[in-house]
Amino acid sequence: MGLEYRSFMANPKTKSSAQTVKKSNAAASRKPAFKSPYSKADLDEIFRRFSIQRPEPKGELEHVNPFTLVVAVALSAQATDVGVNKATRALFAVADTPQKMLDLGEDRIRDYIKTIGLYRNKAKNVVALSEKLIRDFDGEVPQTREELMTLPGVGRKTANVVLSMAFGQATLAVDTHIFRIANRLLLAPGKTPDEVEQRLMKVIPDKYLYHAHHWLILHGRYVCKARKPECERCVIADLCRSPEKTWDIPAPLVELPPQLVGAAD
């Protein structure tokens, strides 16, 4: 024991070094709090303008009920809404319930959706999620995110879309458009969709949250485009904090014509 004691005393920095490492690791794991470049007034004005431009925005995936919406959103991964709509019109005409989808069978489902990317794996998922809906949910689409995410091929984004579009819940599904917009505009920058979602939920005014998902998607799809943003057509050009911005004068704030579901992506 004496030797151990003398050894410890000969290295008095042992404990303090360990504590220093622990503290530095803890500090490294803590991310600095996100500070938005937009004031609350700015954020309110941004979404107020979106609300005037599109009072009732709609998702552009065609569906006839919650089940077909789940299928359509699951099929839309790495595919355009236009492409999914072309494939599912005929599919949903013959199979708009889990049981009808099972009766159709994987091979025939695959024939309907073969123009969609990853169609083989997606056909398997459609069969598997139909089986699970019948087995665990009496053929009904569940209305919680946790339950939806137990369905094969359904992740957080798909679950959020279904909760919003089918059940009227204020959720925010971060797809490629929203992820890009949130980062480009410095609205809610993040390295992952989950991080962007968390930050958007904090900065979007509550009264605009329900439609925010569609407003941001449509803004990214038709104005703040991936290759080159069309800033001269943007109704928030004066408020935008994007370093890529090329125009400071907002476009006229007028209500747009009714959406054509299935319009070009």
DOKETI-800816 format. One line per field, with one value per residue: residue number from 1; residue in three letters; x, y, z of N, C-alpha, C in turn. Coordinates in steps of 0.05 Angstrom, whole numbers, m for minus. Each point is the difference from the previous one (the first is absolute). Last residue first. Layout:
! DOKETI-800816
vextor <- c(NUM	...)
kolkol <- c(ALA	...)
n.x <- c(X	...)
n.y <- c(Y	...)
n.z <- c(Z	...)
ca.x <- c(X	...)
ca.y <- c(Y	...)
ca.z <- c(Z	...)
c.x <- c(X	...)
c.y <- c(Y	...)
c.z <- c(Z	...)
***
This chain:
! DOKETI-800816
vextor <- c(265	264	263	262	261	260	259	258	257	256	255	254	253	252	251	250	249	248	247	246	245	244	243	242	241	240	239	238	237	236	235	234	233	232	231	230	229	228	227	226	225	224	223	222	221	220	219	218	217	216	215	214	213	212	211	210	209	208	207	206	205	204	203	202	201	200	199	198	197	196	195	194	193	192	191	190	189	188	187	186	185	184	183	182	181	180	179	178	177	176	175	174	173	172	171	170	169	168	167	166	165	164	163	162	161	160	159	158	157	156	155	154	153	152	151	150	149	148	147	146	145	144	143	142	141	140	139	138	137	136	135	134	133	132	131	130	129	128	127	126	125	124	123	122	121	120	119	118	117	116	115	114	113	112	111	110	109	108	107	106	105	104	103	102	101	100	99	98	97	96	95	94	93	92	91	90	89	88	87	86	85	84	83	82	81	80	79	78	77	76	75	74	73	72	71	70	69	68	67	66	65	64	63	62	61	60	59	58	57	56	55	54	53	52	51	50	49	48	47	46	45	44	43	42	41	40	39	38	37	36	35	34	33	32	31	30	29	28	27	26	25	24	23	22	21	20	19	18	17	16	15	14	13	12	11	10	9	8	7	6	5	4	3	2	1)
kolkol <- c(ASP	ALA	ALA	GLY	VAL	LEU	GLN	PRO	PRO	LEU	GLU	VAL	LEU	PRO	ALA	PRO	ILE	ASP	TRP	THR	LYS	GLU	PRO	SER	ARG	CYS	LEU	ASP	ALA	ILE	VAL	CYS	ARG	GLU	CYS	GLU	PRO	LYS	ARG	ALA	LYS	CYS	VAL	TYR	ARG	GLY	HIS	LEU	ILE	LEU	TRP	HIS	HIS	ALA	HIS	TYR	LEU	TYR	LYS	ASP	PRO	ILE	VAL	LYS	MET	LEU	ARG	GLN	GLU	VAL	GLU	ASP	PRO	THR	LYS	GLY	PRO	ALA	LEU	LEU	LEU	ARG	ASN	ALA	ILE	ARG	PHE	ILE	HIS	THR	ASP	VAL	ALA	LEU	THR	ALA	GLN	GLY	PHE	ALA	MET	SER	LEU	VAL	VAL	ASN	ALA	THR	LYS	ARG	GLY	VAL	GLY	PRO	LEU	THR	MET	LEU	GLU	GLU	ARG	THR	GLN	PRO	VAL	GLU	GLY	ASP	PHE	ASP	ARG	ILE	LEU	LYS	GLU	SER	LEU	ALA	VAL	VAL	ASN	LYS	ALA	LYS	ASN	ARG	TYR	LEU	GLY	ILE	THR	LYS	ILE	TYR	ASP	ARG	ILE	ARG	ASP	GLU	GLY	LEU	ASP	LEU	MET	LYS	GLN	PRO	THR	ASP	ALA	VAL	ALA	PHE	LEU	ALA	ARG	THR	ALA	LYS	ASN	VAL	GLY	VAL	ASP	THR	ALA	GLN	ALA	SER	LEU	ALA	VAL	ALA	VAL	VAL	LEU	THR	PHE	PRO	ASN	VAL	HIS	GLU	LEU	GLU	GLY	LYS	PRO	GLU	PRO	ARG	GLN	ILE	SER	PHE	ARG	ARG	PHE	ILE	GLU	ASP	LEU	ASP	ALA	LYS	SER	TYR	PRO	SER	LYS	PHE	ALA	PRO	LYS	ARG	SER	ALA	ALA	ALA	ASN	SER	LYS	LYS	VAL	THR	GLN	ALA	SER	SER	LYS	THR	LYS	PRO	ASN	ALA	MET	PHE	SER	ARG	TYR	GLU	LEU	GLY	MET)
n.x <- c(m839	m107	m102	m74	m80	m21	m35	m37	28	43	8	60	79	95	105	92	104	97	75	63	36	45	18	m88	m80	m105	m76	m30	m41	m88	m63	40	35	88	71	24	79	54	16	m75	m88	m76	m86	m62	14	10	m76	m65	13	m20	m91	m43	12	m44	m94	m27	35	m19	m22	73	98	103	87	19	m5	71	77	0	11	86	53	m17	36	105	72	m30	m53	m77	m14	60	0	27	m23	m90	m31	19	m50	m87	m12	7	m60	m55	m95	m68	m104	m101	m96	m78	m13	35	79	70	42	52	88	66	39	70	87	48	4	m27	5	m41	m45	m3	m11	m87	m23	32	m41	m107	m91	m21	m53	m56	m25	13	84	72	m1	m12	67	81	8	19	89	57	m5	43	94	39	9	73	83	12	12	68	m14	m78	m56	m50	m90	m75	25	16	m71	m23	47	m21	m104	m104	m50	25	m32	m88	m13	18	m45	m22	15	m27	15	87	74	9	39	94	81	15	23	90	60	m3	41	102	87	53	m65	m97	m62	m44	m75	m81	m49	m53	m82	m74	m51	m63	m65	m3	87	95	74	37	m32	m35	m38	m51	11	76	38	m5	49	94	29	9	77	77	m3	20	90	46	m9	52	101	92	82	18	49	26	70	85	37	51	63	89	17	16	86	64	2	44	94	39	6	72	81	13	29	93	79	68	79	56	m55	m34	56	10	m63	9	61	m27	m52)
n.y <- c(365	1	m19	m39	43	104	97	104	101	81	96	84	77	28	m2	39	35	m10	m75	m72	m81	m68	m6	8	32	50	62	44	m58	m53	m29	m34	m7	28	m62	m101	m82	m91	m95	m38	62	67	16	m76	m73	28	36	m62	m46	47	9	m74	m16	57	5	m7	69	97	42	m1	37	m24	m28	m86	m80	m14	m46	m95	m46	m11	m70	m85	m22	18	61	108	108	70	82	27	m15	m81	m80	m30	m32	m89	m70	m11	m49	m95	m37	m4	19	28	17	6	m51	m47	m86	m29	51	7	m78	m46	29	m25	m86	m13	24	m57	m97	m97	m87	m80	16	41	94	37	8	74	85	6	m29	m95	m63	m92	m97	m52	m4	m69	m62	43	59	m39	m32	63	28	m54	7	71	m5	m44	49	58	m33	m3	82	78	84	10	m35	m82	m22	m61	m92	m40	m36	m88	m70	m18	m11	8	m2	56	87	13	9	85	81	39	m40	5	90	33	m14	58	84	10	24	91	57	5	57	91	31	m28	m56	m39	m18	m10	m72	3	54	m35	m61	35	35	m55	m22	63	33	20	46	50	81	89	70	96	106	93	95	53	85	41	m37	15	78	0	m37	55	62	m26	m6	79	35	m36	2	m37	m48	m80	m72	m94	m49	m63	m96	m85	m68	24	17	m73	m36	43	m19	m78	2	38	m52	m58	36	14	m73	m21	52	m13	m71	m36	m34	m88	m71	m21	m57	m92	m47	m26	m78)
n.z <- c(m1236	m41	20	53	48	1	48	2	m9	54	57	28	13	m57	4	45	8	1	m51	m13	80	58	95	67	53	m18	m11	m81	m66	m4	m67	m100	m94	m27	21	m25	9	m27	5	49	16	31	m34	m9	67	92	41	27	82	79	26	40	93	62	38	93	61	27	85	65	m28	m20	31	44	m53	m61	29	3	m83	m36	31	m35	m86	m8	13	14	10	m16	m45	m77	m97	m44	47	1	m84	m27	37	m32	m81	2	77	97	60	84	53	47	m25	m48	m53	m87	m27	69	31	m63	m15	62	m6	m62	26	59	m38	m54	m45	53	97	88	16	21	91	49	m14	3	m26	m67	m72	m24	0	82	52	3	m78	m85	m29	m29	m89	m65	m10	m52	m95	m39	m7	m74	m78	m7	m31	m93	m49	m13	m59	m74	m70	14	46	m20	3	84	47	m18	44	93	32	13	79	71	0	29	92	42	m51	m86	m105	m92	m31	22	m60	m75	15	24	m53	m23	73	30	m44	21	79	10	42	73	72	3	27	85	5	m32	55	69	m25	m14	76	34	m76	m93	m64	m51	11	19	87	34	41	16	m2	m57	m12	84	70	2	43	93	36	10	72	89	21	21	87	69	m27	m49	m13	75	65	62	70	17	28	54	17	24	91	56	0	52	93	28	5	76	78	9	29	93	54	m2	33	71	17	67	69	m10	24	91	39	m15	53	85	10)
ca.x <- c(18	28	14	13	14	m7	20	m3	m22	6	m7	m27	m13	m27	m20	m19	m27	m10	m21	9	m21	m3	24	18	28	18	5	10	27	14	m16	m3	m28	m18	m5	m11	m24	3	22	25	7	27	14	m7	m5	24	19	m8	5	28	11	m6	12	28	5	m15	14	6	m24	m20	m22	m25	0	4	m22	m23	4	m1	m27	m15	10	m11	m29	m18	14	7	21	4	m25	9	m10	6	28	7	m10	16	28	0	m6	24	8	23	16	18	26	21	18	m1	m13	m22	m19	m9	m14	m25	m17	m8	m19	m25	m11	m11	18	m10	3	23	m7	4	27	5	m12	14	26	23	1	1	25	m2	m2	m27	m17	3	7	m22	m24	2	m3	m28	m15	6	m13	m29	m8	1	m22	m24	m1	m2	m27	1	26	10	12	27	19	m12	m6	25	6	m17	8	25	25	14	m12	10	28	1	m8	21	0	1	8	m7	m26	m21	2	m11	m28	m20	0	m5	m28	m16	5	m11	m29	m16	m16	18	28	12	10	22	23	11	14	24	19	14	16	25	m5	m30	m8	m28	m2	m4	20	m6	19	m6	m16	m14	7	m15	m29	m6	0	m25	m22	6	m6	m29	m11	8	m16	m27	m14	m26	5	m11	m11	m5	m29	m10	m1	m21	m25	m1	m3	m27	m18	4	m13	m29	m9	2	m23	m24	1	m8	m29	m16	m17	m23	m14	21	9	m21	m2	22	m5	m22	11	17	m17)
ca.y <- c(3	m8	18	m15	m22	m23	m20	m26	m16	m15	m28	m6	m19	8	m2	m23	11	10	20	18	17	m5	12	m19	4	m24	m11	21	8	6	20	m7	m10	21	20	22	13	29	8	m11	m26	m3	26	18	m14	m12	22	13	m18	m2	25	3	m22	7	1	m21	m26	m7	4	m22	8	6	27	21	0	12	29	11	m1	22	25	2	7	m23	m20	m24	m17	m20	0	2	25	22	6	6	27	20	m1	14	29	13	m14	12	m21	11	m12	19	6	28	3	m18	0	26	13	m13	7	28	1	m11	19	23	13	25	21	m2	m12	m29	m7	1	m23	m24	m3	10	29	11	14	29	11	m5	24	15	m17	m19	15	10	m22	m8	19	m4	m25	5	16	m17	m18	14	2	m27	m11	m20	m10	15	24	m5	21	27	8	8	27	19	1	15	m15	6	m17	m27	0	0	m27	m20	m9	23	m8	m28	m6	7	m17	m26	4	m8	m29	m14	2	m17	m28	m4	m3	24	2	0	2	25	m4	m20	14	19	m14	m13	21	6	m23	m1	m5	0	m22	m8	m29	m6	m19	m29	m17	m29	m3	m27	m11	16	m6	m26	3	15	m20	m19	12	3	m27	m9	15	m12	7	12	27	5	27	12	4	27	18	21	m13	m6	25	10	m17	7	26	m4	m15	18	19	m15	m5	24	6	m22	10	15	8	8	26	20	2	16	28	11	5	23	24)
ca.z <- c(23	m4	m18	m21	11	m16	m7	14	m10	m25	2	m9	18	9	m21	0	m2	26	m4	m22	m11	m29	m14	m14	10	m2	27	18	m8	25	15	28	2	m10	21	m16	11	0	m16	8	m13	10	1	m22	m26	m10	m4	m26	m22	m4	m9	m28	m15	m5	m29	m14	0	m28	m16	4	18	m14	m12	19	19	m13	0	28	10	m14	12	27	m1	m4	m16	15	m11	21	15	28	10	m18	1	28	6	m15	11	26	m4	m12	m25	m13	m13	m21	1	m8	22	8	26	4	m23	m9	23	4	m23	4	22	m10	m20	14	19	10	m20	m18	m26	1	m6	m29	m13	9	m14	15	1	26	3	1	m27	m11	2	26	24	4	6	28	19	m2	16	28	9	m2	23	24	m3	8	29	11	0	21	10	23	m10	m10	9	0	m28	m12	11	m14	m28	m5	0	m26	m21	4	m8	m29	m9	4	28	18	27	5	m12	21	23	m8	m9	20	6	m25	m8	17	m7	m26	3	m1	m24	m23	7	m10	m28	1	12	m19	m22	11	6	m26	m9	15	28	4	17	m3	m4	m28	m9	0	m15	6	24	m2	m26	m19	4	m12	m29	m7	m2	m20	m26	m3	m4	m27	m19	1	24	m4	m10	m27	1	m25	m5	7	m23	1	m6	m28	m15	4	m16	m28	m6	3	m24	m23	2	m7	m29	m14	3	m11	m22	9	m24	m19	7	m6	m29	m10	8	m16	m27	2	0)
c.x <- c(25	17	30	15	12	16	m11	21	m1	m25	5	m6	m29	m13	m27	m19	m20	m28	m11	m20	11	m19	m1	23	19	28	21	7	13	29	14	m14	m7	m29	m19	m9	m9	m25	6	24	28	11	29	14	m3	m2	26	19	m6	7	30	10	m4	14	30	6	m14	11	4	m24	m22	m21	m26	m4	2	m24	m23	2	m3	m29	m15	8	m12	m29	m18	13	6	22	2	m24	9	m8	8	29	9	m8	17	28	3	m4	24	9	22	18	17	27	22	17	1	m16	m25	m22	m11	m16	m28	m19	m11	m22	m27	m13	m13	20	m9	1	25	m7	7	28	4	m12	13	26	21	5	1	28	m1	m4	m27	m19	m2	5	m24	m25	0	m6	m30	m16	4	m15	m30	m10	m1	m24	m25	m2	m2	m27	m3	27	12	13	28	21	m12	m5	25	4	m16	7	24	26	13	m11	12	29	1	m7	22	m4	3	7	m9	m28	m22	0	m13	m29	m24	m2	m6	m30	m17	3	m13	m30	m16	m16	17	29	16	12	23	25	13	16	26	20	15	18	27	m7	m30	m6	m30	1	m5	25	m6	19	m5	m16	m15	4	m17	m30	m5	m1	m27	m24	6	m7	m30	m14	6	m19	m28	m12	m26	7	m9	m13	m3	m29	m9	2	m23	m26	m2	m5	m28	m18	2	m15	m30	m10	0	m25	m25	1	m9	m30	m19	m19	m26	m12	22	10	m20	m2	21	m5	m21	12	17)
c.y <- c(15	7	m8	18	m18	m23	m22	m20	m26	m16	m14	m29	m3	m22	9	1	m23	11	8	23	19	20	m4	14	m19	7	m22	m10	21	9	7	22	m5	m8	22	22	23	13	30	11	m9	m27	m3	27	20	m12	m11	24	14	m18	m2	26	4	m21	4	m1	m21	m29	m8	3	m21	8	7	28	22	2	15	30	13	0	24	26	4	9	m24	m21	m24	m19	m19	1	6	26	24	8	8	28	21	0	15	30	15	m17	13	m22	12	m12	19	8	28	6	m17	m2	27	13	m11	9	28	2	m9	20	25	11	27	22	m1	m14	m29	m9	0	m25	m26	m5	11	31	13	13	31	13	m3	24	16	m15	m18	16	10	m23	m6	20	m3	m25	5	14	m19	m17	14	0	m28	m15	m19	m13	17	24	m3	22	28	9	10	29	21	3	17	m15	4	m19	m27	0	m2	m28	m20	m7	25	m10	m29	m5	4	m20	m26	4	m8	m30	m15	1	m19	m30	m7	m6	26	m1	m3	3	25	m4	m19	14	20	m13	m12	22	7	m23	m2	m5	3	m24	m7	m30	m8	m16	m29	m17	m29	m4	m26	m12	15	m7	m27	3	14	m19	m20	12	2	m27	m8	15	m13	7	15	29	7	28	14	3	27	17	20	m11	m5	26	9	m17	8	26	m3	m13	19	18	m14	m3	24	6	m21	10	16	10	10	28	21	4	18	29	12	7	25)
c.z <- c(m8	24	m1	m20	m22	11	m18	m10	15	m9	m27	3	m8	16	10	m24	m1	m1	27	m5	m21	m13	m30	m13	m14	9	0	28	18	m6	26	16	30	2	m8	18	m18	11	1	m16	7	m9	8	m1	m23	m27	m11	m6	m27	m24	m7	m11	m30	m17	m7	m30	m18	m3	m30	m19	1	19	m14	m11	21	19	m14	0	27	10	m13	13	28	m2	m6	m19	18	m10	24	19	29	12	m18	3	28	7	m14	12	26	m4	m12	m24	m16	m11	m22	4	m10	23	11	26	5	m21	m8	22	4	m23	4	22	m10	m20	11	21	9	m21	m18	m26	4	m7	m30	m13	7	m15	19	m1	28	4	m1	m28	m12	3	26	27	7	7	28	19	m1	18	30	10	0	24	24	m2	10	30	12	3	24	9	23	m12	m12	6	m1	m29	m14	9	m15	m29	m8	m1	m27	m21	4	m10	m30	m10	4	29	18	28	6	m11	20	24	m6	m9	18	5	m26	m8	16	m8	m27	5	1	m27	m25	8	m10	m28	2	12	m19	m22	11	4	m25	m8	15	29	5	18	m1	m7	m28	m7	2	m17	9	25	m5	m28	m19	2	m14	m30	m5	m5	m23	m27	m3	m6	m29	m20	0	27	m4	m8	m28	3	m27	m8	8	m25	0	m8	m30	m15	3	m18	m29	m7	0	m25	m24	0	m9	m30	m15	1	m11	m22	7	m26	m19	5	m8	m30	m10	7	m18	m27	0)
***
